[in-house]
Amino acid sequence: MALVAATDLPFLLTESRATPMHVGGLQVFELPPDAPPGWLLEQYEAMLAHTEVAPLFRQRPYRALSTGYQWGWREDEQLDLEYHVRHSALPEPHRVRELLALGGRLHGSLLDRQRPLWEFHLIEGLEGGRFAAYTKVHHAMVDGVSALRLLERWLSTDPGAEVPPAWAARPKTARGAGSPGADPLELLVGTARGAVDLLGVTPALLRSVRRAMDDELAGFPFKAPATMLNVHITGARRVAAQTWSLSRIRAVAKASDVTLNDIVLAMCAGALRRYLLELDALPDESLTSMVPVSLRTDDSAGGNAVGAVVTSLATDIADPSWRLDRIKRSMDIAKGTLRELSPLQRLAYSAATMAPLPVVSALGGGEGWRPPFNIIISNVPGPREELFLNGARLQGVYPVSIPYHGQALNITLTSYVDNLEIGLTGCRRRVPHLQRLLGHLEASLHELELAVGLAATTRKRRAKRSS
């Protein structure tokens, strides 16, 4: 039995009925053109026939006197595959709305710690000759990047290929015969170097605090104003999701001379500003966001390797161009800080940035306090090629993430081929009319497009005058 890694342990320790700590995803598929009636039931039964389950999906959390009551992983010797793999159907009228409602209900329930911490739901009856899958896996097992890698390893780029289910055991890669084991002296030297390396984190944190005090755009925990989103939450969830064209967003980014992620943050900032104004709840100060960044250096599909920076969202600015400029400058400051650090220091710096989140959540959300940040906005790169499940084309991938006490709304984005997929996950009680944010995201992108067009027109006029 292996102990739960230090980077994964907080997700087990901070879980409660109101704050389930699993990440999820809704995948929408088109039925194969020649699919006969009962095709999806056949797929479900074929999935259950794969009883050789990969180690990641066989492990369950465990603690006892023998572990010193520390959490560890042990194999579930009575794995009940039919419990984890379920077949459902949407009620009439079979719209995406019914799918999202089902996804919200499924996402709000805790995973059973007496079993491996995952579920897979095959959902039939979606309008337009489609079906869906909803998957949830505990965050102590995977992060967003590794979850998408599991998706890519499950599906195939070949529409004619037959693929085993995501949890099926894969052949192990043989280790080279002459590969030496780790030398104890090398391990000792490496540990000492790591300890010395970490000493550089404290000066970096102090520089960040000093800059955050001097520079309005320098993000750091607890610079955020209190908002209606930074409150105690319940366990019920509501989810909303939509697709945008990546080429459309790239065009705005190119015309503005910023990154695609800057435009995504500006879209979210504009949408949040509209949403809070609509509810008469927009603070005078700008909201801030924690933006997770992947620190993974390998192609593994388990565990957590996530860092974080804090950025201003400039929600106190009405003009979209000025708002975008301030977001870019704030992100440049944050990325500049990480660039100055070694990989190990980045991990420690990010841990210090994220540390207030579980503390505030454990204290019930800290209502009325300055939160460490107002919202988490994650952008996780997804598959670049079209994927298929035994001939069924994957049409969309919509992330479903984790709200916390003090963080009632989460925005997670991923890319799929030429699309940007945005998933909103909110506390059902604390984030009213969640679906309206989708319309605000579209309006926010449109105003950025208009601002870019106006800027381009102005540049052309100036060029004509100077010629």
FENZIKA-V156558 format. One record per pair of residues at least 12 apart in sequence whose ideal C-beta (glycine too) atoms are under 8 Angstrom apart, sorted by the first residue. I is the first residue (numbers start at 0). J is the second residue. D is the distance in whole Angstrom. If there is no record, write none. Layout:
I & J & D
I & J & D
This chain:
0 & 61 & 7
0 & 66 & 7
0 & 71 & 5
0 & 72 & 6
0 & 73 & 5
1 & 71 & 6
1 & 72 & 5
2 & 66 & 7
2 & 69 & 6
2 & 70 & 7
2 & 71 & 5
2 & 72 & 8
3 & 60 & 7
3 & 69 & 8
3 & 70 & 4
3 & 71 & 6
3 & 72 & 6
3 & 139 & 6
4 & 302 & 6
4 & 303 & 8
6 & 302 & 7
6 & 303 & 5
6 & 304 & 7
7 & 138 & 8
7 & 139 & 4
7 & 140 & 7
7 & 302 & 6
7 & 303 & 5
8 & 70 & 6
8 & 139 & 7
9 & 357 & 5
10 & 137 & 7
10 & 138 & 4
10 & 139 & 4
10 & 303 & 8
11 & 60 & 6
11 & 70 & 5
11 & 137 & 8
11 & 139 & 5
12 & 70 & 8
12 & 357 & 8
13 & 357 & 5
13 & 360 & 6
13 & 361 & 6
13 & 403 & 8
14 & 109 & 7
16 & 109 & 6
16 & 234 & 5
17 & 231 & 8
17 & 232 & 6
17 & 233 & 6
17 & 234 & 5
17 & 404 & 7
18 & 232 & 7
18 & 234 & 7
18 & 360 & 6
18 & 401 & 7
18 & 402 & 7
18 & 403 & 6
18 & 404 & 6
19 & 106 & 8
19 & 107 & 7
19 & 108 & 7
19 & 109 & 5
19 & 110 & 7
19 & 234 & 7
19 & 401 & 7
20 & 137 & 6
20 & 138 & 5
20 & 139 & 7
20 & 401 & 6
21 & 106 & 8
21 & 110 & 6
21 & 116 & 7
21 & 135 & 5
21 & 136 & 6
21 & 137 & 5
21 & 138 & 6
21 & 401 & 7
22 & 135 & 7
22 & 136 & 6
22 & 138 & 5
22 & 141 & 7
22 & 142 & 7
22 & 143 & 6
22 & 146 & 6
22 & 398 & 7
22 & 399 & 7
22 & 400 & 6
22 & 401 & 7
23 & 102 & 7
23 & 105 & 8
23 & 106 & 5
23 & 133 & 7
23 & 134 & 6
23 & 135 & 4
23 & 136 & 8
23 & 398 & 8
23 & 399 & 4
23 & 400 & 8
24 & 133 & 7
24 & 134 & 5
24 & 135 & 8
24 & 146 & 7
24 & 150 & 7
24 & 396 & 6
24 & 397 & 7
24 & 398 & 6
24 & 399 & 6
24 & 422 & 8
25 & 98 & 7
25 & 99 & 8
25 & 102 & 5
25 & 131 & 6
25 & 132 & 7
25 & 133 & 5
25 & 238 & 8
25 & 240 & 7
25 & 395 & 8
25 & 396 & 8
25 & 397 & 4
25 & 399 & 6
25 & 422 & 8
26 & 131 & 6
26 & 132 & 5
26 & 133 & 8
26 & 134 & 7
26 & 150 & 7
26 & 393 & 6
26 & 395 & 7
26 & 396 & 6
26 & 397 & 8
27 & 98 & 8
27 & 125 & 7
27 & 129 & 6
27 & 130 & 8
27 & 131 & 5
27 & 393 & 8
27 & 394 & 5
27 & 395 & 4
27 & 397 & 7
28 & 129 & 6
28 & 130 & 6
28 & 131 & 7
28 & 132 & 7
28 & 388 & 6
28 & 391 & 4
28 & 392 & 7
28 & 393 & 6
28 & 394 & 6
29 & 127 & 8
29 & 128 & 6
29 & 129 & 5
29 & 391 & 6
29 & 392 & 5
29 & 394 & 5
30 & 128 & 5
30 & 129 & 7
30 & 130 & 6
30 & 391 & 6
31 & 158 & 8
31 & 389 & 8
31 & 390 & 4
31 & 391 & 5
34 & 390 & 8
34 & 391 & 8
39 & 86 & 8
39 & 121 & 7
39 & 123 & 5
39 & 130 & 6
40 & 86 & 7
42 & 121 & 7
42 & 388 & 8
42 & 389 & 6
43 & 84 & 7
43 & 86 & 5
43 & 121 & 5
46 & 84 & 6
46 & 119 & 8
46 & 121 & 8
46 & 164 & 4
47 & 80 & 6
47 & 81 & 6
47 & 84 & 6
49 & 163 & 5
49 & 164 & 5
49 & 166 & 7
49 & 167 & 4
50 & 80 & 6
51 & 167 & 6
51 & 168 & 4
52 & 78 & 6
52 & 80 & 7
52 & 166 & 5
52 & 167 & 7
52 & 168 & 6
53 & 166 & 6
53 & 167 & 7
53 & 168 & 5
53 & 169 & 7
54 & 74 & 8
54 & 168 & 8
55 & 140 & 6
55 & 300 & 8
55 & 301 & 5
56 & 83 & 8
56 & 115 & 6
56 & 117 & 6
56 & 166 & 4
57 & 74 & 5
57 & 75 & 6
57 & 78 & 6
57 & 115 & 6
58 & 72 & 4
58 & 73 & 7
58 & 74 & 6
58 & 75 & 7
58 & 115 & 6
58 & 140 & 8
59 & 72 & 7
59 & 73 & 6
59 & 74 & 8
59 & 75 & 5
59 & 112 & 7
59 & 113 & 7
59 & 114 & 6
59 & 115 & 5
59 & 116 & 7
60 & 72 & 7
60 & 112 & 5
60 & 116 & 7
60 & 139 & 7
61 & 73 & 4
75 & 114 & 6
75 & 115 & 5
78 & 114 & 8
78 & 115 & 7
79 & 114 & 7
82 & 114 & 7
83 & 114 & 7
83 & 115 & 7
83 & 117 & 6
83 & 118 & 6
83 & 119 & 6
83 & 166 & 8
84 & 118 & 8
84 & 119 & 5
84 & 121 & 8
84 & 164 & 8
85 & 118 & 7
85 & 119 & 7
85 & 120 & 5
85 & 121 & 7
86 & 120 & 8
86 & 121 & 5
86 & 123 & 8
87 & 101 & 7
87 & 120 & 6
87 & 121 & 7
87 & 122 & 5
87 & 123 & 7
88 & 122 & 7
88 & 123 & 5
88 & 124 & 5
89 & 101 & 7
89 & 122 & 6
89 & 123 & 7
89 & 124 & 4
89 & 125 & 6
92 & 126 & 7
93 & 124 & 5
93 & 125 & 6
93 & 126 & 5
94 & 126 & 6
95 & 125 & 7
95 & 126 & 8
98 & 122 & 7
98 & 125 & 6
98 & 131 & 6
99 & 238 & 5
99 & 239 & 6
99 & 240 & 7
101 & 122 & 7
101 & 133 & 7
102 & 133 & 5
102 & 238 & 5
102 & 399 & 6
103 & 235 & 8
103 & 236 & 5
103 & 237 & 5
103 & 238 & 5
103 & 427 & 7
104 & 236 & 8
105 & 118 & 8
105 & 120 & 6
105 & 133 & 6
105 & 135 & 7
106 & 133 & 8
106 & 135 & 7
106 & 236 & 5
106 & 238 & 6
106 & 399 & 5
106 & 424 & 7
107 & 234 & 5
107 & 235 & 5
107 & 236 & 4
107 & 427 & 8
109 & 234 & 8
110 & 135 & 7
110 & 137 & 6
116 & 136 & 7
116 & 137 & 4
116 & 139 & 7
116 & 140 & 6
117 & 134 & 7
117 & 135 & 7
117 & 136 & 4
117 & 137 & 7
117 & 140 & 7
117 & 166 & 7
118 & 134 & 7
118 & 135 & 5
119 & 132 & 7
119 & 133 & 8
119 & 134 & 5
119 & 164 & 7
119 & 165 & 7
119 & 166 & 7
120 & 132 & 7
120 & 133 & 4
120 & 134 & 7
129 & 394 & 7
130 & 391 & 7
133 & 399 & 8
134 & 146 & 8
134 & 165 & 7
135 & 399 & 8
136 & 149 & 8
138 & 303 & 7
138 & 401 & 7
139 & 303 & 8
140 & 301 & 6
140 & 302 & 8
141 & 300 & 7
141 & 301 & 6
141 & 302 & 7
141 & 303 & 8
142 & 293 & 8
142 & 302 & 7
142 & 303 & 4
142 & 304 & 7
142 & 305 & 5
143 & 291 & 7
143 & 305 & 8
143 & 377 & 6
143 & 379 & 4
143 & 398 & 7
143 & 400 & 8
143 & 411 & 7
143 & 413 & 8
144 & 293 & 5
144 & 295 & 6
144 & 304 & 7
144 & 305 & 8
144 & 379 & 6
144 & 380 & 8
145 & 295 & 8
145 & 299 & 7
145 & 300 & 5
145 & 301 & 6
145 & 302 & 7
145 & 303 & 8
145 & 304 & 8
147 & 379 & 6
147 & 380 & 8
147 & 381 & 5
147 & 382 & 7
147 & 396 & 8
147 & 413 & 6
148 & 298 & 7
148 & 299 & 8
148 & 300 & 4
149 & 165 & 6
149 & 300 & 5
150 & 165 & 7
150 & 381 & 8
150 & 382 & 7
150 & 386 & 8
150 & 396 & 7
151 & 382 & 5
151 & 386 & 7
152 & 165 & 7
152 & 169 & 8
152 & 300 & 7
153 & 165 & 4
153 & 388 & 8
154 & 382 & 8
154 & 386 & 4
154 & 387 & 6
154 & 388 & 6
154 & 393 & 6
155 & 386 & 7
155 & 387 & 6
155 & 388 & 8
156 & 384 & 5
156 & 385 & 7
156 & 386 & 6
156 & 387 & 7
157 & 387 & 7
158 & 387 & 4
158 & 390 & 5
158 & 392 & 7
159 & 390 & 7
160 & 387 & 7
160 & 389 & 8
161 & 389 & 6
162 & 387 & 8
162 & 388 & 6
162 & 389 & 6
193 & 343 & 6
196 & 341 & 5
196 & 343 & 5
196 & 344 & 6
197 & 343 & 6
197 & 344 & 7
197 & 347 & 6
199 & 340 & 7
199 & 341 & 7
199 & 344 & 5
200 & 340 & 7
200 & 344 & 5
200 & 347 & 4
200 & 348 & 6
200 & 351 & 7
203 & 336 & 7
203 & 339 & 7
203 & 340 & 6
203 & 344 & 7
203 & 348 & 6
204 & 348 & 7
204 & 351 & 6
206 & 336 & 8
207 & 219 & 6
207 & 336 & 6
210 & 332 & 7
214 & 332 & 7
215 & 311 & 7
216 & 311 & 5
216 & 325 & 6
216 & 328 & 5
216 & 329 & 4
216 & 332 & 6
217 & 329 & 7
217 & 332 & 5
217 & 333 & 8
218 & 287 & 5
218 & 308 & 7
218 & 309 & 3
218 & 310 & 5
218 & 311 & 6
218 & 329 & 6
218 & 332 & 7
218 & 333 & 6
218 & 372 & 8
219 & 309 & 6
219 & 352 & 8
220 & 309 & 6
220 & 352 & 6
220 & 355 & 5
220 & 371 & 4
220 & 372 & 7
221 & 355 & 7
221 & 369 & 5
221 & 370 & 7
221 & 371 & 6
222 & 287 & 6
222 & 309 & 8
222 & 369 & 7
223 & 284 & 8
223 & 286 & 6
223 & 287 & 4
223 & 369 & 6
223 & 370 & 5
223 & 371 & 7
223 & 372 & 5
223 & 373 & 5
224 & 282 & 4
224 & 283 & 7
224 & 284 & 4
224 & 285 & 8
224 & 286 & 7
224 & 369 & 7
224 & 373 & 7
225 & 282 & 7
225 & 366 & 8
225 & 367 & 6
225 & 368 & 7
225 & 369 & 6
225 & 370 & 7
226 & 275 & 7
226 & 280 & 7
226 & 282 & 6
226 & 286 & 7
226 & 370 & 8
226 & 373 & 6
227 & 275 & 7
227 & 278 & 7
227 & 280 & 5
227 & 407 & 8
227 & 429 & 7
228 & 373 & 6
228 & 374 & 6
228 & 406 & 7
228 & 407 & 5
228 & 408 & 5
228 & 429 & 7
228 & 430 & 7
229 & 364 & 7
229 & 365 & 7
229 & 366 & 7
229 & 370 & 4
229 & 373 & 6
229 & 405 & 5
229 & 406 & 7
229 & 407 & 7
230 & 364 & 5
230 & 366 & 5
230 & 404 & 8
230 & 405 & 7
230 & 407 & 6
230 & 429 & 6
231 & 363 & 5
231 & 364 & 4
231 & 366 & 6
231 & 404 & 5
231 & 405 & 8
231 & 429 & 8
232 & 364 & 7
232 & 402 & 6
232 & 403 & 7
232 & 404 & 6
232 & 407 & 5
232 & 426 & 4
232 & 428 & 7
232 & 429 & 5
233 & 426 & 6
233 & 427 & 7
233 & 428 & 5
233 & 429 & 7
235 & 426 & 7
235 & 427 & 4
235 & 428 & 7
236 & 402 & 7
236 & 424 & 6
236 & 425 & 7
236 & 426 & 7
236 & 427 & 6
237 & 424 & 8
237 & 425 & 5
237 & 426 & 8
237 & 427 & 5
237 & 430 & 7
237 & 433 & 5
238 & 397 & 8
238 & 399 & 5
238 & 422 & 7
238 & 423 & 7
238 & 424 & 5
238 & 425 & 8
238 & 433 & 8
239 & 422 & 8
239 & 423 & 4
239 & 433 & 5
239 & 434 & 5
239 & 436 & 7
239 & 437 & 6
240 & 395 & 8
240 & 397 & 4
240 & 420 & 7
240 & 421 & 7
240 & 422 & 5
240 & 423 & 7
240 & 437 & 8
241 & 420 & 8
241 & 421 & 6
241 & 437 & 5
241 & 440 & 7
241 & 441 & 8
242 & 395 & 6
242 & 418 & 5
242 & 419 & 7
242 & 420 & 6
242 & 421 & 8
243 & 418 & 7
243 & 419 & 5
243 & 421 & 7
243 & 440 & 8
243 & 441 & 8
243 & 444 & 7
244 & 417 & 7
244 & 418 & 6
244 & 419 & 7
245 & 259 & 8
245 & 414 & 6
245 & 417 & 5
245 & 418 & 6
245 & 419 & 5
246 & 417 & 6
247 & 444 & 7
247 & 448 & 8
248 & 262 & 5
248 & 263 & 7
248 & 266 & 8
248 & 419 & 6
248 & 444 & 7
251 & 444 & 7
251 & 447 & 5
251 & 448 & 6
251 & 451 & 6
254 & 451 & 4
254 & 454 & 7
254 & 455 & 6
255 & 323 & 6
255 & 447 & 8
255 & 451 & 6
255 & 454 & 8
257 & 323 & 7
257 & 327 & 5
258 & 327 & 8
258 & 330 & 8
260 & 330 & 7
260 & 378 & 6
261 & 323 & 7
261 & 326 & 6
261 & 327 & 5
261 & 330 & 6
262 & 323 & 7
262 & 444 & 8
262 & 447 & 7
263 & 376 & 8
263 & 378 & 6
263 & 412 & 6
263 & 419 & 7
264 & 288 & 7
264 & 290 & 7
264 & 310 & 7
264 & 312 & 7
264 & 326 & 5
264 & 330 & 7
264 & 376 & 6
265 & 319 & 7
265 & 322 & 6
265 & 323 & 4
265 & 326 & 5
265 & 443 & 7
265 & 447 & 6
266 & 440 & 5
266 & 443 & 5
266 & 444 & 5
266 & 447 & 7
267 & 288 & 7
267 & 312 & 7
267 & 374 & 8
267 & 376 & 5
267 & 410 & 6
267 & 440 & 7
267 & 443 & 8
268 & 286 & 7
268 & 312 & 4
268 & 313 & 6
268 & 314 & 6
268 & 322 & 6
268 & 326 & 6
268 & 443 & 7
269 & 319 & 6
269 & 322 & 7
269 & 439 & 7
269 & 440 & 8
269 & 442 & 7
269 & 443 & 3
269 & 444 & 8
269 & 446 & 6
269 & 447 & 7
270 & 436 & 5
270 & 439 & 4
270 & 440 & 4
270 & 442 & 7
270 & 443 & 5
271 & 286 & 6
271 & 312 & 7
271 & 314 & 6
271 & 374 & 7
271 & 436 & 8
271 & 439 & 8
272 & 314 & 4
272 & 317 & 8
273 & 439 & 4
273 & 442 & 6
273 & 443 & 7
274 & 435 & 7
274 & 436 & 6
274 & 439 & 5
275 & 314 & 7
277 & 435 & 7
278 & 431 & 7
281 & 314 & 7
282 & 314 & 8
282 & 315 & 8
283 & 315 & 6
284 & 315 & 6
285 & 311 & 5
285 & 312 & 6
285 & 313 & 5
285 & 314 & 5
285 & 315 & 5
285 & 316 & 7
285 & 325 & 8
286 & 311 & 8
286 & 312 & 5
286 & 314 & 5
286 & 373 & 4
286 & 374 & 7
287 & 309 & 6
287 & 310 & 7
287 & 311 & 6
287 & 312 & 6
287 & 372 & 5
287 & 373 & 6
288 & 309 & 7
288 & 310 & 6
288 & 312 & 5
288 & 372 & 6
288 & 373 & 7
288 & 374 & 5
288 & 375 & 7
288 & 376 & 5
289 & 307 & 5
289 & 308 & 8
289 & 309 & 6
289 & 352 & 7
289 & 353 & 7
289 & 356 & 7
289 & 371 & 7
289 & 372 & 4
289 & 374 & 8
289 & 375 & 5
289 & 376 & 8
290 & 307 & 7
290 & 308 & 5
290 & 309 & 7
290 & 310 & 6
290 & 330 & 8
290 & 333 & 8
290 & 375 & 8
290 & 376 & 6
290 & 377 & 7
290 & 378 & 8
291 & 305 & 5
291 & 306 & 7
291 & 307 & 5
291 & 375 & 7
291 & 377 & 5
292 & 305 & 7
292 & 306 & 5
292 & 307 & 7
292 & 308 & 6
292 & 337 & 7
292 & 349 & 7
293 & 305 & 6
293 & 306 & 7
293 & 379 & 8
294 & 306 & 4
294 & 342 & 7
294 & 345 & 6
294 & 346 & 6
294 & 349 & 7
296 & 342 & 7
305 & 349 & 7
306 & 337 & 7
306 & 345 & 5
306 & 346 & 6
306 & 348 & 7
306 & 349 & 3
306 & 352 & 8
307 & 349 & 5
307 & 352 & 5
307 & 353 & 5
308 & 330 & 8
308 & 333 & 4
308 & 334 & 7
308 & 336 & 7
308 & 337 & 7
308 & 349 & 8
308 & 352 & 7
309 & 333 & 7
309 & 352 & 6
309 & 371 & 8
309 & 372 & 5
310 & 326 & 7
310 & 329 & 5
310 & 330 & 5
310 & 333 & 5
311 & 325 & 6
311 & 326 & 7
311 & 329 & 4
312 & 326 & 6
312 & 373 & 8
312 & 374 & 8
313 & 325 & 4
313 & 326 & 5
313 & 329 & 7
318 & 450 & 8
319 & 443 & 7
319 & 446 & 5
319 & 447 & 5
319 & 449 & 8
319 & 450 & 5
320 & 450 & 4
320 & 454 & 7
323 & 447 & 7
323 & 450 & 8
336 & 348 & 7
355 & 371 & 4
356 & 371 & 6
356 & 403 & 6
356 & 405 & 8
356 & 406 & 7
357 & 403 & 8
359 & 371 & 6
359 & 403 & 8
359 & 404 & 7
359 & 405 & 4
360 & 403 & 4
360 & 404 & 4
360 & 405 & 6
360 & 406 & 8
361 & 404 & 8
362 & 404 & 8
363 & 404 & 6
364 & 403 & 8
364 & 404 & 4
364 & 405 & 4
365 & 404 & 8
365 & 405 & 5
366 & 405 & 8
370 & 405 & 5
370 & 406 & 8
371 & 405 & 8
374 & 406 & 7
374 & 408 & 6
374 & 409 & 7
374 & 410 & 7
375 & 400 & 8
375 & 406 & 6
375 & 409 & 5
375 & 410 & 7
376 & 410 & 5
376 & 411 & 8
376 & 412 & 8
377 & 398 & 8
377 & 400 & 7
377 & 409 & 8
377 & 410 & 7
377 & 411 & 4
377 & 412 & 7
378 & 411 & 8
378 & 412 & 5
378 & 413 & 8
379 & 398 & 7
379 & 411 & 7
379 & 412 & 7
379 & 413 & 5
380 & 413 & 7
380 & 414 & 6
381 & 396 & 6
381 & 413 & 4
381 & 414 & 5
381 & 415 & 5
381 & 420 & 7
382 & 396 & 7
382 & 414 & 8
382 & 415 & 6
382 & 416 & 7
383 & 414 & 8
383 & 416 & 7
384 & 416 & 7
385 & 416 & 6
393 & 415 & 7
395 & 415 & 7
395 & 418 & 7
395 & 420 & 6
396 & 413 & 6
396 & 415 & 5
396 & 420 & 5
397 & 420 & 5
397 & 421 & 8
397 & 422 & 5
398 & 411 & 4
398 & 412 & 7
398 & 413 & 5
398 & 420 & 7
398 & 422 & 4
399 & 411 & 8
399 & 422 & 5
399 & 424 & 5
400 & 422 & 7
400 & 424 & 5
401 & 424 & 7
402 & 424 & 6
402 & 425 & 6
402 & 426 & 5
407 & 425 & 6
407 & 426 & 4
407 & 429 & 4
407 & 430 & 5
408 & 423 & 7
408 & 424 & 7
408 & 425 & 5
408 & 426 & 8
408 & 430 & 5
408 & 433 & 8
409 & 423 & 7
409 & 424 & 5
409 & 425 & 7
410 & 422 & 8
410 & 423 & 6
411 & 424 & 7
421 & 437 & 8
421 & 440 & 7
423 & 436 & 6
423 & 437 & 7
